[in-house]
Amino acid sequence: MDDQYPAPATRAFITASVMAATVMNSLDSTIANVALPHMQGSVAASADQITWVLTSYIVAAAIMTPLTGWLAGRIGRKRLILWSIVGFTIASGLCGLSTSLGELVGFRLLQGIFGAALVPMSQAILLDINPPERHGPAMAIWGMGAILGPIIGPALGGYLTDNFDWRWVFYINLPVGVVAFAGLWLFLTDSKSPAPQRLDLFGFTLLALAIASLQLMLDRGQQQDWFSSWEICGEATAAVTFFYLFIVHTLTADEPFIDLALFRDRNFVSSSILGFFLGVLIFSVLALLPPMLEGLMGYPVVLTGLVTAPRGVGTMVSMVIVGRLIERVDARLLIGTGMAIAAYSTYRMSGFTLGMDESLVISSGFIQGIGTGLIFVPLSTIAFSSLDSRLRNEGAAMFTLVRNIGSAIGISVLQAMTIRNADTVHSRLVEGVRPDNPMLQKAMPGVDFTLPSTLAKLNAEVTRQASMVSYTDAYHALFITTLIVAPLILFMSPPKRGGDAPVMHLD
């Protein structure tokens, strides 16, 4: 069976090149966030306009991700990933050279278009170049790139912006892209399908419009005050309508854009649903922590990056360990353990206070990183363990898309919850801020309610306390969500091992 796979040395070069491409792409999902204020001044954009630098990338990547499976079958996986690396690298350089908002947004759009294939195709490549008994360790390596990139992105972006220039968050991709291209061009064999599937253009268009509408709604909802805005209402209506039409078309078409055989595989479906909530868990915390630490506790950007970095260390340690355990321990047990650890970490986060030091942030982040690694690697292994190899390209694209949609929805919902809950808690707290409250007189003896400066200080402190309560409530909601979705593990079947494992050939 080993002669069906590349030699170990060749496999190592392919793995290193694939990892470079994966990290390059996954970093860009978060690395530019901390540089937005610097970009805003450089290209003379308003606070609302500069967010399109993020939105354009996210929407373009979301639209193109489901198409990557068909493209891989049509032009070959090697050609697809090489062209994606070239396009992404060139677009990164052009982003760094941009002198106006229009140029920056346009080139970020190109980044999203070309980068959409990198993560799912890297996963499919690693599955194909490794025999089934090596799929667990292979997914551990791939998971490091897919998960660690977004985790270390803010810290790296802050360092590059503070010490060099915001343009370096894009220039850093250039050498990585060259290395990834050279390695895959030299060592990866082509995998063009002998009978490429006809493109269901109508189905793809409906799905693309649905995803674009959903992403625009999620990215711009908070700025536009959600459903009080006609724009958000229109985008929500469009998303629901196009998703409905896409489902109807998929169920009735002779050759739909998404092969329905994907949804007949119980492991793939249950893993994808759990992957959706994994996206919520990981990326929602990453979105909530920096503004909490910087806005409420006065952490500078660099310190925020340092205290959140142990999350990535925990993930890396966990993935290395689980890559060795997965062939000896039931993957479902590893996922269950990971979810319990991740739930415990969010429970600890729900105890955050304004008076705490950084040790609680560091320890809870490290614990969550451990849990994330324990979930992500076996989940990726189970998802493809019983899936027909002909569906692997399309399955990898859908698995990535569902996780990305989960992260987008989770971030938007929790940010909206945090902001609105802060207003509610503020209203409740100010009820006790009055001259006849003995507790206030004990805490602040001699406070003079007739001075405007005193009232301003009191309001600022109440706002700060209310915001902290809203953040801890959000972490508690993540704790409850993790416990609720854990029973999905019962719907999974463990991957077969050793000689009983299904043989998966190169296409």
Rosetta blueprint (number, residue, H / E / L):
1 M L
2 D H
3 D H
4 Q H
5 Y L
6 P L
7 A L
8 P H
9 A H
10 T H
11 R H
12 A H
13 F H
14 I H
15 T H
16 A H
17 S H
18 V H
19 M H
20 A H
21 A H
22 T H
23 V H
24 M H
25 N H
26 S H
27 L H
28 D L
29 S L
30 T L
31 I L
32 A L
33 N H
34 V H
35 A H
36 L H
37 P H
38 H H
39 M H
40 Q H
41 G H
42 S H
43 V L
44 A L
45 A L
46 S L
47 A H
48 D H
49 Q H
50 I H
51 T L
52 W H
53 V H
54 L H
55 T H
56 S H
57 Y H
58 I H
59 V H
60 A H
61 A H
62 A H
63 I H
64 M H
65 T H
66 P H
67 L H
68 T H
69 G H
70 W H
71 L H
72 A H
73 G H
74 R H
75 I H
76 G L
77 R H
78 K H
79 R H
80 L H
81 I H
82 L H
83 W H
84 S H
85 I H
86 V H
87 G H
88 F H
89 T H
90 I H
91 A H
92 S H
93 G H
94 L H
95 C H
96 G H
97 L H
98 S L
99 T L
100 S L
101 L H
102 G H
103 E H
104 L H
105 V H
106 G H
107 F H
108 R H
109 L H
110 L H
111 Q H
112 G H
113 I H
114 F H
115 G H
116 A L
117 A L
118 L H
119 V H
120 P H
121 M H
122 S H
123 Q H
124 A H
125 I H
126 L H
127 L H
128 D H
129 I H
130 N L
131 P L
132 P H
133 E H
134 R H
135 H H
136 G H
137 P H
138 A H
139 M H
140 A H
141 I H
142 W H
143 G H
144 M H
145 G H
146 A H
147 I H
148 L H
149 G H
150 P H
151 I H
152 I H
153 G H
154 P H
155 A H
156 L H
157 G H
158 G H
159 Y H
160 L H
161 T H
162 D H
163 N H
164 F L
165 D L
166 W L
167 R L
168 W H
169 V H
170 F H
171 Y H
172 I L
173 N H
174 L H
175 P H
176 V H
177 G H
178 V H
179 V H
180 A H
181 F H
182 A H
183 G H
184 L H
185 W H
186 L H
187 F H
188 L L
189 T L
190 D L
191 S L
192 K L
193 S L
194 P L
195 A L
196 P L
197 Q L
198 R L
199 L L
200 D L
201 L H
202 F H
203 G H
204 F H
205 T H
206 L H
207 L H
208 A H
209 L H
210 A H
211 I H
212 A H
213 S H
214 L H
215 Q H
216 L H
217 M H
218 L H
219 D H
220 R H
221 G L
222 Q L
223 Q L
224 Q L
225 D L
226 W H
227 F H
228 S H
229 S L
230 W H
231 E H
232 I H
233 C H
234 G H
235 E H
236 A H
237 T H
238 A H
239 A H
240 V H
241 T H
242 F H
243 F H
244 Y H
245 L H
246 F H
247 I H
248 V H
249 H H
250 T H
251 L H
252 T H
253 A L
254 D L
255 E L
256 P L
257 F L
258 I L
259 D L
260 L H
261 A H
262 L H
263 F H
264 R H
265 D L
266 R H
267 N H
268 F H
269 V H
270 S H
271 S H
272 S H
273 I H
274 L H
275 G H
276 F H
277 F H
278 L H
279 G H
280 V H
281 L H
282 I H
283 F H
284 S H
285 V H
286 L H
287 A H
288 L H
289 L H
290 P H
291 P H
292 M H
293 L H
294 E H
295 G H
296 L H
297 M L
298 G L
299 Y L
300 P L
301 V H
302 V H
303 L H
304 T H
305 G H
306 L H
307 V H
308 T H
309 A H
310 P H
311 R H
312 G H
313 V H
314 G H
315 T H
316 M H
317 V H
318 S H
319 M H
320 V H
321 I H
322 V H
323 G H
324 R H
325 L H
326 I L
327 E L
328 R L
329 V L
330 D L
331 A H
332 R H
333 L H
334 L H
335 I H
336 G H
337 T H
338 G H
339 M H
340 A H
341 I H
342 A H
343 A H
344 Y H
345 S H
346 T H
347 Y H
348 R H
349 M H
350 S L
351 G L
352 F L
353 T L
354 L L
355 G L
356 M L
357 D L
358 E H
359 S H
360 L H
361 V H
362 I H
363 S H
364 S H
365 G H
366 F H
367 I H
368 Q H
369 G H
370 I H
371 G H
372 T H
373 G H
374 L H
375 I H
376 F H
377 V H
378 P H
379 L H
380 S H
381 T H
382 I H
383 A H
384 F H
385 S H
386 S L
387 L L
388 D L
389 S H
390 R H
391 L H
392 R H
393 N H
394 E H
395 G H
396 A H
397 A H
398 M H
399 F H
400 T H
401 L H
402 V H
403 R H
404 N H
405 I H
406 G H
407 S H
408 A H
409 I H
410 G H
411 I H
412 S H
413 V H
414 L H
415 Q H
416 A H
417 M H
418 T H
419 I H
420 R H
421 N H
422 A H
423 D H
424 T H
425 V H
426 H H
427 S H
428 R H
429 L H
430 V H
431 E L
432 G L
433 V L
434 R L
435 P L
436 D L
437 N L
438 P H
439 M H
440 L H
441 Q H
442 K H
443 A H
444 M L
445 P L
446 G L
447 V L
448 D L
449 F L
450 T L
451 L L
452 P H
453 S H
454 T H
455 L H
456 A H
457 K H
458 L H
459 N H
460 A H
461 E H
462 V H
463 T H
464 R H
465 Q H
466 A H
467 S H
468 M H
469 V H
470 S H
471 Y H
472 T H
473 D H
474 A H
475 Y H
476 H H
477 A H
478 L H
479 F H
480 I H
481 T H
482 T H
483 L H
484 I H
485 V H
486 A H
487 P H
488 L H
489 I H
490 L H
491 F H
492 M L
493 S L
494 P L
495 P L
496 K L
497 R L
498 G H
499 G H
500 D H
501 A L
502 P L
503 V L
504 M L
505 H L
506 L L
507 D L
